[in-house]
Amino acid sequence: MFEISKGLNFCSRRRLKSRNVEIIEHINEMKAELELAKQLQLQLLPDAYPEKFGVRFSSLYRPMEELGGDYYDFIRFQEKNMIGFFKRCIRSRTSRRAYYQHA
């Protein structure tokens, strides 16, 4: 079996190692950005739920990936006998764009 390291000269190995370091740094930056976006998203979701007509509301939010694309909230109306529920998918190609466009 041919080993890739034997086929690479010293300069190529250095460039490859340097590129690997860049890729790892980029991955770590993306992970940090995703964690920030996740915390932002969790702060947007309601932390208190209305109780009307003897009905208690609650939620369980578990995104399938690091960052989900759904937003929801309860809407309180002036009429005491009404309550609304708002749900919106804010998924976009990048987390920054999704929050800037829809939040």
N, CA, C and O atoms as CSV, one atom per row, in Angstrom:
chain,resi,resn,atom,element,x,y,z
A,1,MET,N,N,0.840,-1.178,0.000
A,1,MET,CA,C,0.000,0.000,0.000
A,1,MET,C,C,0.889,1.247,0.000
A,1,MET,O,O,1.866,1.332,0.744
A,2,PHE,N,N,0.528,2.206,-0.848
A,2,PHE,CA,C,1.305,3.435,-0.974
A,2,PHE,C,C,0.952,4.384,0.155
A,2,PHE,O,O,-0.221,4.707,0.345
A,3,GLU,N,N,1.934,4.834,0.901
A,3,GLU,CA,C,1.687,5.810,1.960
A,3,GLU,C,C,1.765,7.205,1.370
A,3,GLU,O,O,2.704,7.540,0.648
A,4,ILE,N,N,0.781,7.998,1.683
A,4,ILE,CA,C,0.714,9.347,1.108
A,4,ILE,C,C,1.890,10.210,1.549
A,4,ILE,O,O,2.363,11.049,0.782
A,5,SER,N,N,2.366,10.012,2.777
A,5,SER,CA,C,3.458,10.844,3.278
A,5,SER,C,C,4.756,10.593,2.509
A,5,SER,O,O,5.579,11.502,2.394
A,6,LYS,N,N,4.961,9.388,1.980
A,6,LYS,CA,C,6.169,9.103,1.208
A,6,LYS,C,C,6.145,9.808,-0.134
A,6,LYS,O,O,7.192,10.139,-0.691
A,7,GLY,N,N,4.941,10.038,-0.655
A,7,GLY,CA,C,4.819,10.676,-1.962
A,7,GLY,C,C,4.873,12.191,-1.897
A,7,GLY,O,O,4.928,12.843,-2.940
A,8,LEU,N,N,4.860,12.754,-0.738
A,8,LEU,CA,C,4.870,14.207,-0.601
A,8,LEU,C,C,6.268,14.692,-0.241
A,8,LEU,O,O,6.943,14.113,0.611
A,9,ASN,N,N,6.682,15.747,-0.895
A,9,ASN,CA,C,7.973,16.316,-0.513
A,9,ASN,C,C,7.789,17.212,0.706
A,9,ASN,O,O,6.665,17.427,1.161
A,10,PHE,N,N,8.873,17.724,1.222
A,10,PHE,CA,C,8.847,18.505,2.460
A,10,PHE,C,C,7.944,19.726,2.351
A,10,PHE,O,O,7.178,19.996,3.276
A,11,CYS,N,N,8.009,20.473,1.252
A,11,CYS,CA,C,7.195,21.682,1.069
A,11,CYS,C,C,5.706,21.326,1.011
A,11,CYS,O,O,4.869,22.024,1.585
A,12,SER,N,N,5.394,20.255,0.325
A,12,SER,CA,C,3.993,19.842,0.217
A,12,SER,C,C,3.438,19.439,1.577
A,12,SER,O,O,2.294,19.748,1.910
A,13,ARG,N,N,4.263,18.745,2.358
A,13,ARG,CA,C,3.815,18.343,3.696
A,13,ARG,C,C,3.565,19.559,4.581
A,13,ARG,O,O,2.593,19.601,5.335
A,14,ARG,N,N,4.456,20.551,4.482
A,14,ARG,CA,C,4.271,21.765,5.275
A,14,ARG,C,C,3.003,22.504,4.879
A,14,ARG,O,O,2.252,22.970,5.736
A,15,ARG,N,N,2.771,22.609,3.573
A,15,ARG,CA,C,1.548,23.270,3.098
A,15,ARG,C,C,0.310,22.500,3.547
A,15,ARG,O,O,-0.688,23.102,3.944
A,16,LEU,N,N,0.370,21.190,3.488
A,16,LEU,CA,C,-0.757,20.361,3.907
A,16,LEU,C,C,-1.018,20.522,5.404
A,16,LEU,O,O,-2.166,20.638,5.834
A,17,LYS,N,N,0.051,20.529,6.186
A,17,LYS,CA,C,-0.096,20.703,7.627
A,17,LYS,C,C,-0.675,22.085,7.944
A,17,LYS,O,O,-1.548,22.213,8.802
A,18,SER,N,N,-0.196,23.098,7.260
A,18,SER,CA,C,-0.692,24.452,7.453
A,18,SER,C,C,-2.178,24.543,7.090
A,18,SER,O,O,-2.958,25.178,7.800
A,19,ARG,N,N,-2.555,23.913,5.999
A,19,ARG,CA,C,-3.959,23.921,5.558
A,19,ARG,C,C,-4.843,23.179,6.566
A,19,ARG,O,O,-5.965,23.606,6.840
A,20,ASN,N,N,-4.347,22.088,7.106
A,20,ASN,CA,C,-5.099,21.348,8.119
A,20,ASN,C,C,-5.339,22.202,9.356
A,20,ASN,O,O,-6.426,22.169,9.933
A,21,VAL,N,N,-4.337,22.960,9.764
A,21,VAL,CA,C,-4.483,23.856,10.915
A,21,VAL,C,C,-5.563,24.902,10.618
A,21,VAL,O,O,-6.396,25.190,11.477
A,22,GLU,N,N,-5.551,25.468,9.415
A,22,GLU,CA,C,-6.566,26.453,9.023
A,22,GLU,C,C,-7.963,25.849,9.067
A,22,GLU,O,O,-8.904,26.483,9.545
A,23,ILE,N,N,-8.096,24.630,8.571
A,23,ILE,CA,C,-9.402,23.966,8.549
A,23,ILE,C,C,-9.892,23.709,9.970
A,23,ILE,O,O,-11.065,23.934,10.268
A,24,ILE,N,N,-9.021,23.246,10.838
A,24,ILE,CA,C,-9.397,22.988,12.224
A,24,ILE,C,C,-9.816,24.285,12.917
A,24,ILE,O,O,-10.796,24.300,13.661
A,25,GLU,N,N,-9.083,25.369,12.678
A,25,GLU,CA,C,-9.451,26.667,13.255
A,25,GLU,C,C,-10.823,27.119,12.752
A,25,GLU,O,O,-11.635,27.635,13.521
A,26,HIS,N,N,-11.071,26.922,11.462
A,26,HIS,CA,C,-12.361,27.307,10.875
A,26,HIS,C,C,-13.495,26.473,11.486
A,26,HIS,O,O,-14.563,27.006,11.786
A,27,ILE,N,N,-13.270,25.195,11.665
A,27,ILE,CA,C,-14.283,24.329,12.277
A,27,ILE,C,C,-14.582,24.789,13.702
A,27,ILE,O,O,-15.744,24.840,14.107
A,28,ASN,N,N,-13.555,25.120,14.451
A,28,ASN,CA,C,-13.755,25.599,15.825
A,28,ASN,C,C,-14.520,26.918,15.853
A,28,ASN,O,O,-15.359,27.126,16.730
A,29,GLU,N,N,-14.240,27.810,14.905
A,29,GLU,CA,C,-14.980,29.073,14.808
A,29,GLU,C,C,-16.453,28.811,14.498
A,29,GLU,O,O,-17.338,29.445,15.075
A,30,MET,N,N,-16.709,27.876,13.586
A,30,MET,CA,C,-18.089,27.545,13.235
A,30,MET,C,C,-18.824,26.939,14.426
A,30,MET,O,O,-19.995,27.246,14.649
A,31,LYS,N,N,-18.153,26.084,15.190
A,31,LYS,CA,C,-18.776,25.500,16.383
A,31,LYS,C,C,-19.129,26.584,17.391
A,31,LYS,O,O,-20.206,26.552,17.986
A,32,ALA,N,N,-18.228,27.542,17.587
A,32,ALA,CA,C,-18.492,28.639,18.523
A,32,ALA,C,C,-19.666,29.489,18.034
A,32,ALA,O,O,-20.499,29.917,18.834
A,33,GLU,N,N,-19.734,29.734,16.731
A,33,GLU,CA,C,-20.832,30.509,16.160
A,33,GLU,C,C,-22.162,29.778,16.322
A,33,GLU,O,O,-23.181,30.393,16.634
A,34,LEU,N,N,-22.146,28.475,16.109
A,34,LEU,CA,C,-23.361,27.683,16.293
A,34,LEU,C,C,-23.822,27.702,17.745
A,34,LEU,O,O,-25.020,27.787,18.011
A,35,GLU,N,N,-22.899,27.625,18.673
A,35,GLU,CA,C,-23.260,27.662,20.088
A,35,GLU,C,C,-23.873,29.013,20.450
A,35,GLU,O,O,-24.851,29.070,21.195
A,36,LEU,N,N,-23.307,30.096,19.930
A,36,LEU,CA,C,-23.862,31.423,20.169
A,36,LEU,C,C,-25.277,31.531,19.581
A,36,LEU,O,O,-26.187,32.047,20.230
A,37,ALA,N,N,-25.448,31.050,18.370
A,37,ALA,CA,C,-26.764,31.085,17.725
A,37,ALA,C,C,-27.770,30.247,18.513
A,37,ALA,O,O,-28.930,30.636,18.650
A,38,LYS,N,N,-27.333,29.108,19.027
A,38,LYS,CA,C,-28.212,28.253,19.834
A,38,LYS,C,C,-28.669,28.985,21.088
A,38,LYS,O,O,-29.849,28.948,21.438
A,39,GLN,N,N,-27.730,29.657,21.771
A,39,GLN,CA,C,-28.084,30.406,22.978
A,39,GLN,C,C,-29.041,31.557,22.649
A,39,GLN,O,O,-29.978,31.821,23.402
A,40,LEU,N,N,-28.804,32.238,21.529
A,40,LEU,CA,C,-29.702,33.303,21.086
A,40,LEU,C,C,-31.104,32.762,20.849
A,40,LEU,O,O,-32.094,33.347,21.288
A,41,GLN,N,N,-31.171,31.645,20.153
A,41,GLN,CA,C,-32.466,31.061,19.833
A,41,GLN,C,C,-33.214,30.667,21.107
A,41,GLN,O,O,-34.413,30.925,21.219
A,42,LEU,N,N,-32.538,30.060,22.049
A,42,LEU,CA,C,-33.192,29.652,23.287
A,42,LEU,C,C,-33.696,30.859,24.071
A,42,LEU,O,O,-34.713,30.767,24.758
A,43,GLN,N,N,-32.995,31.994,23.976
A,43,GLN,CA,C,-33.445,33.203,24.655
A,43,GLN,C,C,-34.689,33.793,24.009
A,43,GLN,O,O,-35.465,34.482,24.672
A,44,LEU,N,N,-34.888,33.529,22.715
A,44,LEU,CA,C,-36.062,34.045,22.011
A,44,LEU,C,C,-37.332,33.264,22.347
A,44,LEU,O,O,-38.435,33.802,22.250
A,45,LEU,N,N,-37.183,32.013,22.736
A,45,LEU,CA,C,-38.350,31.183,23.030
A,45,LEU,C,C,-38.952,31.591,24.375
A,45,LEU,O,O,-38.226,32.014,25.275
A,46,PRO,N,N,-40.273,31.467,24.516
A,46,PRO,CA,C,-40.903,31.900,25.767
A,46,PRO,C,C,-40.454,31.060,26.957
A,46,PRO,O,O,-40.243,29.852,26.841
A,47,ASP,N,N,-40.315,31.716,28.089
A,47,ASP,CA,C,-39.949,30.979,29.306
A,47,ASP,C,C,-41.126,30.869,30.263
A,47,ASP,O,O,-41.033,30.192,31.286
A,48,ALA,N,N,-42.229,31.530,29.939
A,48,ALA,CA,C,-43.456,31.421,30.723
A,48,ALA,C,C,-44.603,31.130,29.757
A,48,ALA,O,O,-44.626,31.633,28.634
A,49,TYR,N,N,-45.534,30.327,30.202
A,49,TYR,CA,C,-46.631,29.915,29.339
A,49,TYR,C,C,-47.957,30.346,29.948
A,49,TYR,O,O,-48.133,30.307,31.166
A,50,PRO,N,N,-48.883,30.756,29.097
A,50,PRO,CA,C,-50.170,31.213,29.623
A,50,PRO,C,C,-51.005,30.046,30.166
A,50,PRO,O,O,-50.821,28.887,29.796
A,51,GLU,N,N,-51.906,30.402,31.037
A,51,GLU,CA,C,-52.876,29.424,31.527
A,51,GLU,C,C,-54.246,30.055,31.350
A,51,GLU,O,O,-54.564,31.054,31.996
A,52,LYS,N,N,-55.047,29.478,30.484
A,52,LYS,CA,C,-56.377,30.015,30.185
A,52,LYS,C,C,-57.389,28.876,30.187
A,52,LYS,O,O,-57.107,27.762,29.745
A,53,PHE,N,N,-58.557,29.188,30.690
A,53,PHE,CA,C,-59.686,28.263,30.626
A,53,PHE,C,C,-59.353,26.910,31.258
A,53,PHE,O,O,-59.889,25.881,30.847
A,54,GLY,N,N,-58.481,26.917,32.244
A,54,GLY,CA,C,-58.109,25.674,32.902
A,54,GLY,C,C,-57.129,24.827,32.099
A,54,GLY,O,O,-56.886,23.670,32.442
A,55,VAL,N,N,-56.573,25.385,31.047
A,55,VAL,CA,C,-55.611,24.662,30.206
A,55,VAL,C,C,-54.220,25.245,30.448
A,55,VAL,O,O,-54.027,26.457,30.355
A,56,ARG,N,N,-53.268,24.395,30.752
A,56,ARG,CA,C,-51.883,24.836,30.918
A,56,ARG,C,C,-51.096,24.470,29.669
A,56,ARG,O,O,-51.222,23.360,29.151
A,57,PHE,N,N,-50.304,25.383,29.199
A,57,PHE,CA,C,-49.466,25.152,28.032
A,57,PHE,C,C,-48.045,24.847,28.488
A,57,PHE,O,O,-47.596,25.335,29.525
A,58,SER,N,N,-47.361,24.053,27.721
A,58,SER,CA,C,-45.940,23.793,27.972
A,58,SER,C,C,-45.299,23.420,26.639
A,58,SER,O,O,-45.982,23.286,25.624
A,59,SER,N,N,-44.000,23.257,26.656
A,59,SER,CA,C,-43.323,22.895,25.414
A,59,SER,C,C,-42.087,22.058,25.707
A,59,SER,O,O,-41.544,22.069,26.813
A,60,LEU,N,N,-41.670,21.347,24.700
A,60,LEU,CA,C,-40.413,20.616,24.718
A,60,LEU,C,C,-39.750,20.924,23.386
A,60,LEU,O,O,-40.295,20.612,22.327
A,61,TYR,N,N,-38.604,21.520,23.437
A,61,TYR,CA,C,-37.924,21.941,22.207
A,61,TYR,C,C,-36.598,21.205,22.094
A,61,TYR,O,O,-35.684,21.432,22.886
A,62,ARG,N,N,-36.500,20.339,21.122
A,62,ARG,CA,C,-35.267,19.586,20.862
A,62,ARG,C,C,-34.954,19.636,19.370
A,62,ARG,O,O,-35.542,18.880,18.596
A,63,PRO,N,N,-34.057,20.494,18.960
A,63,PRO,CA,C,-33.693,20.530,17.536
A,63,PRO,C,C,-32.947,19.256,17.136
A,63,PRO,O,O,-32.234,18.661,17.944
A,64,MET,N,N,-33.119,18.854,15.899
A,64,MET,CA,C,-32.458,17.643,15.415
A,64,MET,C,C,-30.970,17.877,15.190
A,64,MET,O,O,-30.175,16.937,15.205
A,65,GLU,N,N,-30.604,19.125,14.983
A,65,GLU,CA,C,-29.206,19.476,14.765
A,65,GLU,C,C,-28.770,20.429,15.878
A,65,GLU,O,O,-29.519,20.666,16.826
A,66,GLU,N,N,-27.571,20.969,15.763
A,66,GLU,CA,C,-27.086,21.897,16.783
A,66,GLU,C,C,-27.999,23.087,16.937
A,66,GLU,O,O,-28.175,23.611,18.036
A,67,LEU,N,N,-28.577,23.511,15.837
A,67,LEU,CA,C,-29.420,24.699,15.829
A,67,LEU,C,C,-30.713,24.375,15.107
A,67,LEU,O,O,-30.700,23.886,13.978
A,68,GLY,N,N,-31.823,24.648,15.762
A,68,GLY,CA,C,-33.122,24.411,15.141
A,68,GLY,C,C,-33.543,25.603,14.306
A,68,GLY,O,O,-32.879,26.640,14.300
A,69,GLY,N,N,-34.634,25.449,13.611
A,69,GLY,CA,C,-35.092,26.521,12.747
A,69,GLY,C,C,-36.476,27.020,13.084
A,69,GLY,O,O,-37.080,27.739,12.287
A,70,ASP,N,N,-36.996,26.659,14.244
A,70,ASP,CA,C,-38.358,27.054,14.588
A,70,ASP,C,C,-38.368,28.082,15.706
A,70,ASP,O,O,-37.531,28.067,16.609
A,71,TYR,N,N,-39.332,28.962,15.613
A,71,TYR,CA,C,-39.572,29.959,16.643
A,71,TYR,C,C,-41.060,29.914,16.962
A,71,TYR,O,O,-41.887,29.759,16.063
A,72,TYR,N,N,-41.394,30.045,18.216
A,72,TYR,CA,C,-42.802,30.090,18.587
A,72,TYR,C,C,-42.987,31.041,19.762
A,72,TYR,O,O,-42.051,31.333,20.507
A,73,ASP,N,N,-44.213,31.511,19.903
A,73,ASP,CA,C,-44.545,32.372,21.031
A,73,ASP,C,C,-46.058,32.368,21.190
A,73,ASP,O,O,-46.790,31.962,20.288
A,74,PHE,N,N,-46.502,32.814,22.326
A,74,PHE,CA,C,-47.924,32.959,22.600
A,74,PHE,C,C,-48.290,34.421,22.455
A,74,PHE,O,O,-47.515,35.308,22.811
A,75,ILE,N,N,-49.468,34.661,21.933
A,75,ILE,CA,C,-49.929,36.027,21.705
A,75,ILE,C,C,-51.101,36.287,22.648
A,75,ILE,O,O,-52.085,35.548,22.649
A,76,ARG,N,N,-50.987,37.313,23.426
A,76,ARG,CA,C,-52.069,37.684,24.336
A,76,ARG,C,C,-52.887,38.802,23.689
A,76,ARG,O,O,-52.340,39.809,23.239
A,77,PHE,N,N,-54.177,38.609,23.652
A,77,PHE,CA,C,-55.087,39.583,23.075
A,77,PHE,C,C,-55.745,40.397,24.186
A,77,PHE,O,O,-55.751,39.990,25.348
A,78,GLN,N,N,-56.296,41.547,23.815
A,78,GLN,CA,C,-57.022,42.350,24.804
A,78,GLN,C,C,-58.251,41.602,25.299
A,78,GLN,O,O,-58.628,41.700,26.467
A,79,GLU,N,N,-58.870,40.853,24.390
A,79,GLU,CA,C,-60.021,40.048,24.785
A,79,GLU,C,C,-59.535,38.957,25.725
A,79,GLU,O,O,-58.604,38.223,25.394
A,80,LYS,N,N,-60.135,38.846,26.859
A,80,LYS,CA,C,-59.672,37.901,27.875
A,80,LYS,C,C,-59.978,36.447,27.510
A,80,LYS,O,O,-59.392,35.530,28.085
A,81,ASN,N,N,-60.886,36.234,26.565
A,81,ASN,CA,C,-61.264,34.869,26.228
A,81,ASN,C,C,-60.487,34.318,25.022
A,81,ASN,O,O,-60.869,33.295,24.454
A,82,MET,N,N,-59.408,34.989,24.637
A,82,MET,CA,C,-58.649,34.552,23.460
A,82,MET,C,C,-57.164,34.452,23.786
A,82,MET,O,O,-56.631,35.187,24.617
A,83,ILE,N,N,-56.528,33.528,23.110
A,83,ILE,CA,C,-55.067,33.412,23.184
A,83,ILE,C,C,-54.597,32.915,21.817
A,83,ILE,O,O,-55.267,32.103,21.179
A,84,GLY,N,N,-53.470,33.396,21.386
A,84,GLY,CA,C,-52.949,32.989,20.085
A,84,GLY,C,C,-51.630,32.257,20.233
A,84,GLY,O,O,-50.930,32.402,21.235
A,85,PHE,N,N,-51.309,31.482,19.239
A,85,PHE,CA,C,-50.047,30.754,19.190
A,85,PHE,C,C,-49.396,31.081,17.854
A,85,PHE,O,O,-50.018,30.939,16.801
A,86,PHE,N,N,-48.162,31.511,17.901
A,86,PHE,CA,C,-47.419,31.911,16.702
A,86,PHE,C,C,-46.242,30.964,16.522
A,86,PHE,O,O,-45.473,30.729,17.454
A,87,LYS,N,N,-46.108,30.418,15.308
A,87,LYS,CA,C,-44.981,29.543,14.991
A,87,LYS,C,C,-44.411,29.976,13.654
A,87,LYS,O,O,-45.146,30.263,12.708
A,88,ARG,N,N,-43.111,30.018,13.593
A,88,ARG,CA,C,-42.451,30.431,12.357
A,88,ARG,C,C,-41.161,29.649,12.186
A,88,ARG,O,O,-40.397,29.469,13.134
A,89,CYS,N,N,-40.934,29.192,10.981
A,89,CYS,CA,C,-39.660,28.553,10.659
A,89,CYS,C,C,-38.702,29.665,10.227
A,89,CYS,O,O,-38.969,30.377,9.259
A,90,ILE,N,N,-37.596,29.810,10.941
A,90,ILE,CA,C,-36.637,30.861,10.603
A,90,ILE,C,C,-35.360,30.268,10.044
A,90,ILE,O,O,-34.303,30.898,10.084
A,91,ARG,N,N,-35.455,29.074,9.531
A,91,ARG,CA,C,-34.279,28.385,9.014
A,91,ARG,C,C,-33.757,29.095,7.774
A,91,ARG,O,O,-34.529,29.491,6.901
A,92,SER,N,N,-32.465,29.250,7.707
A,92,SER,CA,C,-31.813,29.861,6.562
A,92,SER,C,C,-30.479,29.159,6.371
A,92,SER,O,O,-30.096,28.321,7.186
A,93,ARG,N,N,-29.789,29.485,5.328
A,93,ARG,CA,C,-28.507,28.825,5.078
A,93,ARG,C,C,-27.476,29.130,6.151
A,93,ARG,O,O,-26.639,28.285,6.467
A,94,THR,N,N,-27.527,30.317,6.708
A,94,THR,CA,C,-26.612,30.648,7.800
A,94,THR,C,C,-27.412,31.156,8.975
A,94,THR,O,O,-28.449,31.796,8.804
A,95,SER,N,N,-26.935,30.872,10.153
A,95,SER,CA,C,-27.661,31.271,11.353
A,95,SER,C,C,-27.752,32.790,11.453
A,95,SER,O,O,-28.793,33.307,11.859
A,96,ARG,N,N,-26.706,33.514,11.099
A,96,ARG,CA,C,-26.738,34.975,11.182
A,96,ARG,C,C,-27.854,35.531,10.304
A,96,ARG,O,O,-28.636,36.375,10.742
A,97,ARG,N,N,-27.923,35.053,9.061
A,97,ARG,CA,C,-28.909,35.559,8.131
A,97,ARG,C,C,-30.322,35.266,8.640
A,97,ARG,O,O,-31.214,36.104,8.509
A,98,ALA,N,N,-30.527,34.091,9.214
A,98,ALA,CA,C,-31.861,33.734,9.710
A,98,ALA,C,C,-32.296,34.696,10.794
A,98,ALA,O,O,-33.431,35.170,10.759
A,99,TYR,N,N,-31.449,35.003,11.747
A,99,TYR,CA,C,-31.857,35.884,12.834
A,99,TYR,C,C,-31.992,37.331,12.370
A,99,TYR,O,O,-32.876,38.040,12.850
A,100,TYR,N,N,-31.151,37.785,11.459
A,100,TYR,CA,C,-31.278,39.149,10.985
A,100,TYR,C,C,-32.529,39.329,10.136
A,100,TYR,O,O,-33.153,40.390,10.170
A,101,GLN,N,N,-32.901,38.303,9.376
A,101,GLN,CA,C,-34.062,38.430,8.500
A,101,GLN,C,C,-35.371,38.353,9.260
A,101,GLN,O,O,-36.320,39.059,8.919
A,102,HIS,N,N,-35.444,37.524,10.267
A,102,HIS,CA,C,-36.741,37.213,10.849
A,102,HIS,C,C,-36.913,37.607,12.290
A,102,HIS,O,O,-38.035,37.581,12.798
A,103,ALA,N,N,-35.860,37.967,12.963
A,103,ALA,CA,C,-36.021,38.273,14.389
A,103,ALA,C,C,-36.328,39.737,14.589
A,103,ALA,O,O,-36.497,40.183,15.724
